[in-house]
Amino acid sequence: MSGKGLRWPRRAVREDFAAHQAGSGCSRALFGQPLAALCGEDGTLPQPIQELLAVLQQEGPSTEGIFRRAASGTALRELREALDHGADVDMGSQPALLLAAILKEFLRSIPCKLLVTELYEDWMAAMQKASREEKIWELRAVAEKLPAANLLLLKRLLSLLRHIGHHAATSRMGCSNLAVCVGPNLLSPANADQLPLEAVLEVTHKVNVLVEFLVENCRELFEEEAGSLSSPADQELAAPLESFRA
């Protein structure tokens, strides 16, 4: 699934969406909710997000401009509506660029951000440490303050971005580029809406530098925990994904 010849299987999602509405009725929205409220009782991420991450793990490295190139606005809106209403969307059949765009939209919709607005100064203070080792130590301490669901998604996201960044020859997206595209969706200060443009640009730069460091050092930060997205759910998804390439 590359960036060429992308097609949006609009009818399939619309039919899934309509069938769900006619069947079980309304369900909890996926977007704009606290992450903890969306996770299962066993602490797992929402199933659509798990599947989306698994597809991007496989297709992201070979998709040029992943997270940077825009997806169709209509396709993005329809997929968001379908997911928000609990439709059973086949993530493996969706273009990787569209899935990357919907992931950014999901991250942007998390109240108080994935890295938690109230921890903005803590993140920034950690990045002021002189050595790489000190930064990693302090950043790990800040990460431990995150809600469990936020920390779980952060580990999965950083691992994904690192994986794509290490295939920059095909994705054309190094860790720095990925941080610029994804970073602003992950963290902002509490008073971001009141800041003048110059201050906003400075904050954005600082957040991008933070996210790039997190991506490049995620293995060390989380002691190899973020080294792979290979959860049981991902393994189950891998087989049907192979069939799409056959």
N, C-alpha and C positions, 0 to 999 in steps of 0.2 A: 504494500500500500504506500505508494509514493505520492509526491506532490503533483504528478502529471495526470491529466485526464480525470480530475476528481469529479465524482458524481454523487449527488445527495439522494439516497433512496427515500424520497419524501413520502411516497405513498405508504410504504411499510410502516413508518413511524405514525403517520396519521391514522392508519387502520388500528395499530396497537393502542393509540391514544383513545380512539372512539370506543374500542372494545372495552378498555378499562373503565371508561366513564359509564358505559352501559352496564358493566358488571358490578364491581365492588364500590363504586362511588368515590368520594373524595378521600385523599390520603394526606399525610403530612408532606408539606412542600419540602423539596430538597434544598432550595436556594434561600438564603437569608436567615437560616436557622443556626442556633449555637451548635457547634459540631458535636458536642456531647449528647445533645438531644436526638441526633440522627444515628448514633452508633448503636449497635446491638447490645443486648444485655451482657454478652461476653466481651464487650469492648472493641468489637471489630468495626471497621469503617463501613459506611453504607455500601451495599452491594454494587450499585451503579458506579461509584467512585473506585471501588476495587477493580471492577472490570475495565473501566476507562484507563486506569493506571497500567494495567497489564497489557492492554493493546498498545499504549504509547511506549511501553518498555520494548516491545517487539518492533513497532513500526517507526518510532521516533527517530532512531539513529539513521534511517535511510530516507527520511522525509526532509527535503531541503527547505530551510527556513521555518522549521517547526517552532511554534510559539511566537514567531515574528510575523509570518505571512497571515493576512486576514482570511477568515472564512466568510462564506455568504451570510449576510445579515439575516435573510429569511430562514436559511437552514439553522442558524444559531438560535433564533427565536423559537422555531418549531421544536428543536431538540430540547431546549430548556423547558418549554411548556409540557412536552411529553414526560420528561423526567420529573417535573414538579407534580405531575398528576399520577405518578407511579406506573406509567406505561412500561411494558417489558421491551426495552430497546435493545436490539442486537448490536452491541458496541463494536464487535468485530467487523461489521459491514459498513461502518461509518468512516469517512475520510479522516486520516490522522490529523490534518490541519483543523478540522472541525472539532475533534475531540480535545485538541490542545486549547482551542479557543473557549470551549465550554468549561474546561478545567480552570482556566484563568477567571472566567466569570464566576464559577463556584467559589474560588478562593476570595475573589473580590467581595462576594456577598456575605462572607462569614462575619457576624457581628464582632467588632473589636479586633478583627484581623486574626490570621492564623498565629502570628508571633505575639499577639496581644498588645494592644495600644499602651496599656499601663506599664508594660515592660520596655517601652521604647528607650528610655534613658539607660536602663540596665544593659540593653544590647549595645548601645553606643559607647557606654563606659568600657565594656569588655573589649571593644575594638580599639580602644586607646592604649591597651597594654603594649609594651615595647616588643616583646618577642612573639613568635608564632605559638610557641608552647604556652605562654601565659594567656594569649588570646583564646586558645582552645580550652584551657582550664576554666577561664571565666565564662566563656560562651556555654560550656557544658553546664555550669552552675545556673545560668539564666534559663537554659532549656529545661532544666529540672523544675522550674517554677511554672511551666506551662501546664494547662489541663492535659490529662492523659490522652484524650482524643486528639488534641492539637499536636502533641508530641509525636503520636503515632503517624499522623498524616505528614508532619514535617519530615520525619525520617524517610518515609516512602517517596515524598516529593524530591528531596535532596538526592536520594539514590537515583531516581529517574533522570534528573537533570545532569548529574555527574556522568551517567551512562551515555546520554545523548552528547554531552560536551566532549567526551572522549572519542566520539565518532564524528568530529567536526569536519573531517575530509568529505563525508557524504551529507551530513546534516547542515553544513555551513553555519553551525551554531556552536561556538565555543562557550565555556562556562561564563565568560564575561558577557557575551551577547544574551545568553539565557537569563542571567541575573538582571539585565536591563529590561528584558521583556516580562519577566515574572515578578521580580522584586517589588515593584510598587503595589502589587496586589497582596503582599504579605505583611506589611508593617507601615504604620504612620504614627506620628505623635498625636496626642489627644486633641490638640488645638489646630490640626492640619487645615481645617476649613477657614480658619481666621488668619492664616499666614499670608504675607505678600508673596508675589510670584518669585522673587529672588530667594526667599527663605524656603519656599516649596522646592525649588530646583536644588538647593543645598541639601535638604532632607532627602530628596529622591536619590541624589548621588550617594549620600551616606548609606542609605538602605541598600542600594545596588552593590556597593562595596561589601557590606555585611553579607548579603546573600551570595555573592560570588565566593567569599571566603568560606561560608557554610557549605556550599556545593563542593568546592575543591577539597575540603577537609572533613567531609561528613563521616568517612570511615573512622578517622581518629577521634572525632567528636563523640561518636556513639559506639566506640569500641567494636567496630565491625558489624554492629547490628544493622546499619543501613546499607550493608554491602550488596544486598540483593532484594529484589521485589518478589522473590519466589515463595509466596505463601501458598497454602493448599488450594485456595481459590484460584490463584494465578496458574497453578499447574493444571487444574481442571480445565481452564480456559485455553491453555496452550494448544491442545489437540485440535479443537475446532478451528482455531485461528490458522493452523497449518493448512487446513483444507481450503481456505480462501486463496492461498497462493498456488494451489495445485492446478 
